[in-house]
Amino acid sequence: MSVIVPTITTDSPEVYKDQMGKIRQFSLRVHIDVSDGVFAPTKLTPPEKIWWPEGMEVDIHMMVVKPSDYMDTLLKLKPSMVIFHFEVEEDLPSLMGILKQSGIKAGLAVMRSTFPGHKPDTVHQADHIMLFSGELGKQGGKASLMQLEKVRMLTTLNGDADIGWDGGINMENAFTISKGGVEVLNVGHAIMGTQSPDVAYRSLTEEINKSGIF
């Protein structure tokens, strides 16, 4: 069964507080974007400024060049999951192993142009693999449904990992993405960019759970 997870993408403490306050009213899980301004063109809320209400399940998406620089902070925060980008030039299997030893799930984000098959050991280490179809550091954008072709390859390499999606999800494509094998749909603008985020969240949840022919 697929789930909708609201996303926070901001560099403003005020916006962060406002969005977290809204999200906690209708979702027990949140996806928080972090960017160093190098891997992605804009800086977002740094890990040391991240917080969340007690009882929430938190996924932190690290759009950074050197994940190792942030490990101490991430281990202290102890979110449910940390997602590193497959494309960074570091020893990701080792970093992911450290997370897992601390009881934190290890995720991988795979960008549109990336072929993950050339590093099977890295893919195999992941608890979660997220197809990234958005624009780094921004919400909105257009989902490239061609990325669904990677789902079968990723599940062949690592059948135990959840498959996620980030970028351009809306009411027009959420059903197709979920039925394409994606279990976690991270949604930013289509929820937080609306007048009633709670209504948008419920509508998307109903959409991916409807009966239909695919």
C-alpha positions in Angstrom: 0.0 0.0 0.0 1.4 3.4 -1.0 1.5 6.5 1.3 1.5 10.2 0.8 4.2 12.0 2.8 4.2 15.9 3.0 7.5 17.7 2.3 9.0 20.8 3.8 11.4 22.7 1.6 12.4 26.1 3.0 15.2 28.2 4.4 12.9 30.2 6.6 12.4 29.2 10.3 9.0 30.9 10.3 7.8 29.0 7.2 9.3 25.8 8.6 7.4 26.3 11.9 4.1 27.1 10.1 4.3 24.2 7.7 5.3 21.7 10.4 2.4 22.9 12.5 0.0 22.3 9.6 1.4 19.0 8.7 1.1 17.5 12.2 -2.6 18.1 12.0 -3.1 15.5 9.3 0.0 13.4 8.9 2.2 11.5 11.3 5.1 11.4 8.7 7.1 14.2 7.1 9.9 14.5 4.6 12.3 17.4 5.3 14.7 18.7 2.6 18.2 19.8 3.5 20.6 21.5 1.1 24.1 22.9 1.4 23.8 25.3 -1.5 26.4 23.4 -3.4 24.9 20.0 -4.4 21.6 22.0 -4.8 21.6 25.6 -5.9 19.8 26.9 -2.8 20.4 26.5 0.9 17.6 25.1 3.0 17.1 24.5 6.7 20.3 23.0 8.0 20.2 19.8 10.1 21.0 21.6 13.4 17.9 23.7 12.9 15.5 20.8 12.2 12.9 19.9 14.8 9.6 18.0 14.8 6.8 17.3 17.3 7.0 14.2 19.4 5.6 11.1 17.7 6.2 12.1 14.1 8.0 9.8 11.7 10.7 11.9 10.0 12.6 11.4 6.8 15.5 13.8 6.1 16.6 14.2 2.5 20.3 15.3 2.4 21.1 17.3 -0.8 24.7 17.8 0.2 28.1 17.2 -1.3 29.7 15.7 1.8 27.2 13.7 3.9 30.0 12.7 6.3 30.2 16.3 7.5 26.7 16.0 8.9 26.7 12.5 10.5 27.2 13.6 14.1 24.2 16.0 13.9 22.0 13.4 12.1 22.8 10.7 14.7 21.9 13.1 17.5 18.6 14.0 15.8 17.8 10.3 15.3 15.1 10.7 12.6 13.4 7.6 11.2 15.4 7.8 8.0 18.1 9.8 6.3 18.3 9.8 2.5 21.7 10.5 0.8 22.1 11.1 -2.9 23.6 8.2 -4.9 25.6 10.7 -6.9 27.9 12.0 -4.1 31.5 11.0 -4.1 31.8 9.5 -0.7 31.7 6.0 0.8 28.0 5.8 1.1 27.8 2.1 2.1 29.9 2.9 5.2 27.8 6.0 6.1 24.6 4.0 5.6 25.9 1.3 7.8 26.6 3.8 10.6 23.0 5.0 10.3 21.6 1.5 10.5 23.7 0.6 13.5 22.1 3.6 15.3 18.6 2.4 14.4 18.1 4.9 11.6 17.0 3.7 8.2 19.3 4.4 5.3 17.8 5.8 2.1 19.2 6.6 -1.4 18.0 9.3 -3.8 18.6 8.5 -7.5 18.4 11.4 -9.9 16.8 11.3 -13.4 20.1 10.9 -15.3 21.6 8.3 -12.9 21.9 4.7 -13.7 22.2 3.0 -10.3 23.1 -0.4 -11.6 26.9 0.3 -11.7 27.1 0.4 -7.8 25.0 -2.6 -6.7 26.7 -2.7 -3.3 25.4 0.8 -2.5 21.9 0.0 -3.7 21.9 -3.2 -1.7 22.7 -1.4 1.5 19.6 0.9 1.3 16.4 0.4 3.2 14.7 2.9 0.9 15.4 4.0 -2.7 13.8 7.3 -3.8 13.5 8.2 -7.5 14.2 11.9 -7.6 12.3 13.5 -10.5 12.2 17.1 -9.2 14.4 20.2 -9.2 17.1 20.2 -6.5 16.2 22.5 -3.6 12.8 23.4 -5.1 9.2 22.3 -4.9 6.9 21.8 -7.8 8.3 20.8 -11.2 7.1 18.1 -13.6 7.3 14.4 -12.8 9.1 12.4 -15.4 7.1 9.2 -15.5 9.9 7.5 -17.5 11.6 7.1 -14.2 9.1 4.3 -13.4 11.2 2.1 -15.7 13.9 2.1 -12.9 11.5 0.5 -10.4 12.0 -3.1 -11.7 15.7 -2.7 -11.9 15.9 -1.4 -8.4 13.7 -4.1 -6.9 15.8 -6.7 -8.7 19.0 -5.2 -7.1 17.3 -4.8 -3.7 14.0 -6.4 -3.2 13.8 -5.5 0.5 14.0 -1.7 -0.1 10.9 0.5 -0.2 10.6 2.6 -3.4 9.9 6.3 -3.0 9.4 9.2 -5.4 10.1 12.9 -5.0 9.2 15.6 -7.6 6.1 16.8 -9.4 3.5 14.6 -7.8 -0.1 15.9 -8.2 -3.6 14.6 -8.6 -3.1 13.9 -12.3 -0.2 11.5 -11.9 -0.3 10.2 -8.3 -2.3 7.1 -9.1 0.0 6.2 -12.0 3.1 6.6 -9.9 1.7 4.5 -7.0 0.6 1.7 -9.3 4.0 1.8 -11.0 5.6 0.3 -7.8 6.2 3.4 -5.8 5.3 3.0 -2.1 6.2 6.4 -0.7 5.1 9.5 -2.6 6.8 12.6 -1.2 4.6 15.7 -2.0 5.6 19.3 -1.6 3.8 21.9 -3.7 0.7 19.9 -4.4 0.0 19.9 -0.6 1.8 22.9 1.0 1.2 25.2 -2.0 -2.6 25.0 -1.6 -5.1 26.9 0.5 -6.1 23.8 2.4 -3.1 21.4 2.8 -5.2 18.9 4.8 -7.8 18.6 2.1 -5.0 18.2 -0.6 -3.4 15.5 1.5 -6.6 13.6 1.9 -7.5 13.9 -1.7 -4.1 12.6 -2.8 -4.4 9.7 -0.3 -7.8 8.8 -1.7 -6.5 9.0 -5.3 -3.6 6.6 -4.8 -5.9 4.1 -3.0 -8.8 4.1 -5.5 -9.6 1.0 -7.4 -8.8 1.1 -11.1 -7.2 -0.6 -14.1 -3.6 0.1 -14.6 
